């Protein structure tokens, strides 16, 4: 099994990520390296507007290594807090 990093994962736009989070009931994580400071500010703004929890996490698992921006709906975040 290979380990992914931001170079092997395709970038999604901020709007695409937000739309996916709003449609799903699980954590959506994207590499922070794909986004500029302005795009990260946009993530924060849109997360607040859509009642989403946004976290930044270092990941060093067998599947991915790097820094991730994670988003999840606040109304289901309690189920996932131990994983955040």
Secondary structure as UniProt FT lines:
FT   TURN            6..8
FT   HELIX           14..23
FT   STRAND          28..31
FT   HELIX           32..34
FT   HELIX           37..49
FT   TURN            50..51
FT   STRAND          52..60
FT   STRAND          64..73
FT   HELIX           74..83
//
